Amino acid sequence: MLPNIQILTASERGTREWYRAALLGVGLLYVLLGAGSAMTKLPVSDEAWYANPAFNLSAGRSMGTTVLESAGTPLHGLERHTYWVMPLYIVGEASVYELFGAGLLQTRLFSLFWGLVLLASWFVILRVLFHEKDAKYVALLGVFVMAVDSYMIAVGSTGRSDMMCAGLGSAGLAAYLGLRPRSLFLALLASNALVAASGMTHPNGVLYLASLIFLVVYFDRRNVRWIHLGAAAAPYLVGAAVWSAYIFENPADFMAQFGSNARTRTSGMTSPWAPIKGEALRYVNAYGLGSQSTGLARIKVVMLLAYLAGIAGVLFSPVLRRQTPSRVLLSMTAITFALMVVVEGAKQDWYLVHIIPLFSALLAVWVVHCLKDRVLPAGIVALGMAGFVVVNVGLVGWLVHRADYQSKYLPVVDFLRTTPNEHARIIGTAELGFQVGFDRVSDDTRLGYYSRKRPDLIVVEQIYEGWFRKHEVREPDVYRHVRTTLAAAREVFDNGQYRVYSVSPR
């Protein structure tokens, strides 16, 4: 019997080569935009809060968060153990520092790597779901939309755990869909291992667990046996055992830190309607519809309108609604959105990274349907997508051009590193530690009220000013101490973003 040899025509070979080049171009575009953002945007304290324990771990010390002042807070033992966040991202960062050195750029490029994992995972997800000839166009357009989305760029160029959580969770979904035709046992083992790792990176990993459970029930509910359940459960048991070993080093500190963080994220849920209101405000603020939004920020509403059009287009199209892939994506979107309403109490913009890939996929499905079946004129569809791309790439480009890292951050750290400030003790926002050293910085918005630490210099920026206003309402004694301390200090630097006050008599 002759082997089954697939013979491609010149036209088919050209199409395949074009497709591969386009896919490579999408990845390179994401890297270009993400790297530009990583090298130019202003650091935030969250990045330093994650990086500091990773710095300590890579240096052979305990995985404590030493830059954040714990006196007067529920974060007991913070200088010895970091329990208030999940551990896997910190361990991953520490590994990166071991290989490539420690720094802000390495921290951000680690997140960018996980953004590429997310894009590759969603390409697999869409190719498997849409297995007919249109699959490659849906998959390519879907990952292109994800790659240019300015929130995906922002999260992918920020040293937080969100993109690693999303990358691992998406890889788990891709592993299940890609491996199940070959071996359901292997599919469940690999997918749950990746989803468990996502949960060990950030509690939002539960969003991917819910989607994975849905996919298994939808596609394989009649095929699952006890051995498969064992394969699915094993990664969570291993993860729990490893994490428990770290927790048992000081269970009291774990309860204090992790419990405090959990209570903070649910403190705003004061009524049954509060989660819904909070979720609505997340989108209002993220897409420039809030009262505090500037004119430039308001243009982001174009992004939201595009996603809503894609969701509505799939939902209200009888042809698409009858297709299994569309129903699966709509169901996963509904599950993720509902969990983000009910479970995720912080309502931060960062967490949109977990639902934007689903929005992007649905938009791609609708656009391909419109072009294939001529639902709308091709010119109108092209114009709408061009507007979406221009807004997203334009926002990223504007921030890169503004270069806040170079124009705002570097001048203040240069000032803090020059004589006579090179050995000064500093109270200020934690991201200063990336350049001046975490051993010199104490992130304490109460300016030593509880710790009794007296700095040489105090650095104040927008976040600290916001905390001062909160202290005025919540802790009047702290607020009086803050105002008295700053009134007695001498302003020695101001670049519009950071103000530095000298407290010492030098």
C-alpha positions in Angstrom: 0.0 0.0 0.0 1.4 3.4 -0.9 1.8 5.9 1.9 -0.8 8.7 2.1 1.2 11.7 0.8 -0.4 15.1 0.8 0.4 17.0 -2.3 0.0 20.8 -2.1 -0.5 23.0 -5.1 1.7 26.1 -5.4 -1.3 28.2 -4.4 -1.9 26.1 -1.3 1.8 26.3 -0.4 1.7 30.0 -0.8 -1.3 30.3 1.4 0.3 28.2 4.1 3.5 30.2 4.0 1.5 33.5 4.2 -0.4 32.1 7.2 2.7 31.2 9.1 4.3 34.6 8.3 1.1 36.3 9.5 1.1 34.3 12.7 4.8 35.1 13.4 4.0 38.7 12.7 1.3 38.7 15.4 3.8 37.4 17.9 6.4 39.9 16.9 3.9 42.7 17.1 3.0 41.7 20.6 6.6 41.5 21.7 7.4 44.9 20.1 4.5 46.7 21.8 5.1 44.9 25.1 8.8 45.5 25.1 8.3 49.2 24.3 5.8 49.5 27.1 8.1 47.6 29.5 11.0 49.9 28.9 9.2 53.2 29.1 6.2 53.1 31.5 6.3 54.2 35.1 6.9 51.5 37.6 4.2 50.8 40.2 4.5 49.6 43.8 2.8 46.3 43.1 5.8 45.3 40.9 8.2 45.9 43.8 6.0 44.1 46.3 6.2 41.0 44.2 9.9 41.5 43.2 11.2 42.1 46.7 10.6 38.6 48.1 11.9 37.1 44.8 15.1 39.3 45.2 15.5 37.9 48.8 14.9 34.3 47.7 17.3 34.5 44.8 19.9 36.0 47.2 19.6 33.0 49.5 17.5 34.7 52.2 13.9 34.0 53.3 11.1 34.8 51.0 10.0 37.8 53.1 8.7 41.1 51.9 11.1 43.5 53.6 10.3 46.7 51.6 6.7 46.9 52.9 6.3 48.2 56.4 4.1 45.8 58.4 4.0 47.7 61.7 0.4 48.8 62.4 -1.0 46.4 59.8 -2.4 42.8 60.0 0.6 41.6 57.8 2.4 40.0 60.7 5.7 38.4 60.0 5.9 39.9 56.5 9.7 40.3 56.8 10.1 36.6 57.3 7.4 35.0 55.0 5.3 36.3 52.1 1.9 34.7 52.7 -0.4 37.5 51.5 0.0 36.4 47.8 0.2 33.0 46.1 3.9 31.8 45.9 4.5 30.5 42.4 5.0 33.8 40.7 7.6 34.8 43.3 9.4 31.5 42.9 9.3 32.0 39.1 10.7 35.6 39.4 13.5 34.3 41.7 14.4 31.8 39.0 14.5 34.5 36.4 16.8 36.6 38.6 19.1 33.6 39.1 19.4 33.2 35.3 19.4 36.8 34.0 20.0 39.0 37.0 17.6 41.1 39.1 15.9 44.2 37.8 12.7 45.8 36.7 13.2 45.0 33.0 13.8 41.3 33.8 10.6 41.3 36.0 8.5 42.8 33.2 9.9 40.6 30.4 9.0 37.6 32.6 5.3 38.7 32.4 5.7 39.3 28.6 6.8 35.7 28.2 3.6 34.5 29.8 1.7 36.8 27.4 3.2 34.9 24.5 2.2 31.6 26.2 -1.4 33.0 26.4 -1.4 33.9 22.7 -0.1 30.4 21.7 -2.6 28.7 24.0 -5.6 30.6 22.5 -4.4 29.9 19.0 -4.5 26.2 19.9 -7.9 26.6 21.6 -9.5 28.3 18.6 -7.9 25.9 16.0 -9.3 22.9 17.9 -12.7 24.3 18.5 -13.2 25.6 14.9 -11.9 22.6 13.1 -13.4 23.4 9.8 -11.5 25.4 7.1 -12.5 28.7 8.7 -10.6 27.7 11.9 -7.3 29.2 10.8 -8.8 32.6 10.1 -10.8 32.7 13.4 -7.6 31.6 15.3 -5.3 34.1 13.5 -7.7 37.0 13.9 -8.5 36.1 17.5 -4.9 36.1 18.7 -4.2 39.3 16.6 -7.0 41.1 18.6 -5.5 39.8 21.8 -2.0 40.9 20.8 -2.9 44.5 20.1 -5.3 45.0 23.0 -3.8 47.8 25.1 -4.8 46.0 28.4 -3.1 42.8 27.3 0.0 44.9 26.5 -0.2 46.8 29.8 -0.6 43.6 31.9 2.0 41.8 29.8 4.6 44.5 30.5 3.9 44.8 34.2 5.7 42.8 36.9 2.6 41.3 38.5 1.3 37.8 38.7 -1.8 38.3 36.5 -0.3 37.4 33.1 1.5 34.3 34.5 -1.9 33.2 36.0 -3.6 33.9 32.7 -0.9 32.2 30.6 -0.9 29.0 32.7 -4.7 28.9 32.9 -5.1 29.3 29.1 -2.4 26.7 28.5 -4.4 24.3 30.7 -7.5 24.8 28.5 -5.4 24.3 25.4 -3.8 21.2 26.8 -7.2 19.6 27.5 -8.7 20.4 24.1 -5.5 19.5 22.2 -4.8 16.2 24.0 -8.2 14.7 24.6 -8.5 13.0 21.1 -5.2 11.2 21.9 -5.7 10.4 25.6 -8.3 11.7 28.0 -6.1 10.6 30.9 -3.2 12.7 29.7 -5.4 15.6 28.8 -6.9 15.7 32.3 -3.5 15.3 34.0 -1.8 18.0 31.9 -4.6 20.5 31.9 -5.3 20.3 35.6 -1.5 20.5 36.4 -1.4 23.8 34.4 -4.6 25.1 36.0 -3.4 24.2 39.5 -0.2 26.1 38.7 -2.4 29.0 37.6 -4.2 28.9 41.0 -0.8 28.8 42.8 0.1 31.9 41.0 -3.0 33.9 41.8 -6.5 33.0 43.2 -8.0 34.1 39.8 -6.8 30.7 38.6 -10.3 29.6 39.8 -11.7 31.2 36.6 -9.8 28.7 34.5 -10.7 25.8 36.7 -14.4 26.7 36.2 -13.9 26.8 32.4 -12.0 23.5 32.4 -14.8 21.8 34.4 -17.3 23.2 31.9 -15.3 21.9 28.9 -14.9 18.4 30.5 -18.6 18.2 31.2 -19.5 19.5 27.8 -17.2 17.2 25.8 -16.4 14.1 28.0 -19.0 13.7 30.7 -19.8 10.2 29.4 -16.2 9.2 29.1 -14.8 10.2 32.5 -13.9 7.3 34.8 -12.5 7.1 38.3 -9.0 6.9 37.0 -9.6 10.1 35.1 -10.8 11.8 38.3 -7.6 10.7 40.0 -5.5 12.2 37.2 -7.4 15.5 37.5 -7.1 15.6 41.3 -3.4 14.7 41.6 -1.9 18.1 40.6 -4.1 19.9 43.2 -3.0 17.5 46.0 0.6 18.0 45.1 0.3 21.8 45.0 -1.5 21.8 48.3 1.2 19.7 49.9 4.0 21.9 48.7 2.3 25.1 49.7 1.3 23.6 53.1 4.9 22.9 53.8 5.7 26.6 53.4 2.5 27.6 55.4 3.5 25.4 58.3 6.7 27.3 58.8 4.4 29.9 60.6 0.6 29.2 60.4 -0.3 32.2 62.5 1.5 34.6 60.1 -0.3 32.9 57.2 -3.7 33.3 58.8 -2.9 37.0 59.5 -1.6 37.9 56.1 -3.7 35.8 53.8 -6.9 36.5 55.8 -6.2 40.2 55.8 -5.8 40.2 52.0 -9.0 38.2 51.5 -10.9 40.5 53.8 -9.6 43.6 52.0 -11.0 42.2 48.7 -14.4 41.5 50.1 -14.8 44.6 52.3 -16.6 46.5 49.6 -19.3 43.8 49.2 -21.8 45.5 51.6 -25.0 44.5 49.8 -26.3 41.9 47.4 -26.0 44.5 44.6 -22.5 45.6 45.5 -20.7 43.0 43.3 -22.8 43.9 40.3 -22.2 47.6 40.9 -18.5 47.0 41.4 -18.2 45.0 38.2 -20.0 47.7 36.2 -17.6 50.3 37.6 -14.7 48.1 36.6 -15.7 48.5 32.9 -16.8 52.1 33.3 -13.4 53.1 34.7 -11.3 50.8 32.5 -12.9 52.1 29.2 -12.9 55.8 29.9 -16.5 56.2 30.9 -15.9 57.4 34.5 -16.3 61.0 35.7 -12.6 61.2 36.3 -11.6 60.1 32.8 -9.8 62.5 30.6 -10.5 63.2 26.9 -7.8 60.8 25.8 -9.0 58.0 28.1 -12.5 58.3 26.7 -11.4 57.0 23.3 -11.0 53.6 25.0 -14.8 53.2 24.7 -14.1 52.1 21.1 -12.5 48.9 22.5 -15.5 48.1 24.6 -18.0 48.8 21.8 -16.0 46.5 19.5 -16.2 43.6 22.1 -19.8 44.2 22.8 -20.5 44.1 19.0 -18.7 40.8 18.7 -20.5 39.3 21.7 -23.9 40.5 20.5 -23.2 39.5 16.9 -22.5 35.9 17.9 -25.3 35.8 20.5 -28.0 37.0 18.2 -26.9 35.2 15.0 -28.9 32.0 14.7 -26.2 30.5 12.4 -23.4 31.1 14.9 -25.5 30.2 17.9 -26.2 26.7 16.5 -22.4 26.0 16.2 -20.8 24.1 19.0 -17.6 26.3 19.1 -19.7 29.5 19.4 -21.8 28.0 22.2 -18.7 26.9 24.0 -17.1 30.4 23.8 -20.3 32.1 24.9 -20.7 29.7 27.9 -17.1 30.2 29.0 -17.5 34.0 28.7 -20.7 33.8 30.8 -19.0 31.6 33.5 -15.9 33.8 33.7 -18.0 37.0 33.8 -20.3 35.6 36.5 -17.3 34.5 38.7 -15.7 37.9 38.3 -18.9 39.5 39.5 -19.4 37.2 42.5 -15.9 36.0 43.6 -13.4 38.7 42.5 -14.0 41.5 45.0 -11.1 43.8 44.2 -12.6 44.9 40.8 -9.2 45.9 39.5 -8.5 46.6 35.8 -5.6 44.2 35.8 -8.0 41.3 36.0 -9.6 42.1 32.6 -6.8 40.0 31.2 -8.7 36.9 32.1 -11.8 37.8 30.1 -10.4 39.8 27.2 -9.2 36.7 25.3 -12.8 35.4 25.3 -14.1 38.8 24.1 -11.4 38.7 21.4 -12.3 35.2 20.3 -16.0 36.1 20.0 -15.1 39.3 18.1 -13.0 37.2 15.7 -15.8 34.7 15.2 -18.3 37.4 14.3 -15.9 39.3 12.0 -15.1 36.1 10.0 -18.8 35.3 9.8 -19.6 38.8 8.5 -16.9 38.6 5.8 -17.7 35.0 4.8 -21.5 35.3 4.7 -21.5 39.0 3.7 -23.6 39.9 6.7 -22.1 43.4 6.6 -20.2 45.1 3.8 -16.5 44.2 3.9 -15.6 47.9 4.0 -17.5 48.6 7.1 -16.1 45.6 8.9 -12.5 46.6 7.8 -13.1 50.2 9.0 -14.3 49.1 12.4 -11.4 46.7 12.9 -9.0 49.4 11.7 -10.4 51.8 14.3 -10.0 49.2 17.0 -6.4 48.6 16.1 -5.6 52.3 15.8 -7.0 53.1 19.2 -5.2 50.3 20.9 -1.8 50.7 19.2 -2.2 54.5 19.5 -2.7 54.3 23.3 0.4 52.1 23.7 2.4 54.3 21.3 1.4 57.4 23.2 2.6 56.0 26.5 5.8 54.8 24.9 6.4 58.2 23.5 5.7 59.8 26.8 8.4 57.6 28.4 7.5 58.2 32.0 10.2 55.8 33.2 12.9 58.0 31.6 11.3 61.4 32.3 9.8 60.9 35.8 11.3 57.8 37.5 15.0 58.0 36.6 15.4 61.6 37.6 14.2 60.9 41.2 16.2 57.8 41.6 19.3 59.6 40.3 18.7 62.3 42.9 18.4 59.6 45.6 21.6 57.9 44.5 23.8 61.0 44.4 25.9 62.5 47.2 24.8 63.3 49.9 21.7 61.1 49.5 23.4 57.8 48.5 23.2 56.3 51.9 20.0 58.0 53.1 17.2 56.0 54.6 14.0 56.5 52.6 10.3 56.2 53.2 8.6 56.1 49.9 6.7 53.9 47.4 8.3 50.5 47.0 9.3 50.8 43.3 12.1 53.1 44.2 13.9 50.0 45.5 14.5 48.7 41.9 17.2 51.4 41.5 18.2 52.6 44.9 18.1 49.2 46.6 15.3 47.6 48.6 17.4 47.7 51.8 17.2 51.5 51.7 13.5 51.8 51.2 10.6 51.4 53.6 7.1 51.6 51.9 5.1 53.1 54.7 2.3 55.5 54.0 2.0 56.3 57.7 5.5 57.7 57.7 6.8 55.8 60.7 3.8 56.4 63.0 3.7 52.8 64.1 7.2 51.7 63.3 8.9 54.7 64.9 11.4 54.6 62.1 12.9 58.0 61.3 14.0 58.4 57.7 16.4 60.8 56.2 14.2 61.3 53.1 10.5 61.0 52.4 9.3 60.5 48.8 5.7 61.4 48.1 3.7 60.7 44.8 0.1 60.3 43.8 -0.4 56.9 45.6 0.9 58.3 48.9 -1.3 61.4 48.6 -4.3 59.1 48.1 -3.4 57.2 51.2 -3.0 60.4 53.2 -6.6 61.3 52.3 -7.7 57.8 53.5 -5.8 58.2 56.8 -7.5 61.6 57.3 -10.9 59.7 57.5 -9.8 56.4 58.9 -6.9 57.2 61.2 -6.9 60.9 62.2 -3.9 60.5 64.6 -1.9 59.0 61.7 -3.0 61.8 59.4 -1.9 64.5 62.0 1.5 62.7 62.3 1.9 62.7 58.5 1.1 66.4 58.1 3.3 67.4 61.1 6.2 65.3 59.7 5.9 66.8 56.2 5.5 70.4 57.6 8.7 70.0 59.5 10.6 68.6 56.5 12.2 70.5 53.7 11.2 69.9 50.0 14.4 69.2 48.1 13.1 67.7 44.8 10.0 67.9 42.7 9.5 66.7 39.1 5.7 66.7 39.0 5.5 63.0 39.8 7.7 62.6 42.8 8.4 65.1 45.6 11.3 64.4 48.0 11.4 65.9 51.5 14.5 66.0 53.7 13.8 65.1 57.3 17.4 64.8 58.6 19.3 68.0 59.6 22.0 67.3 57.0 
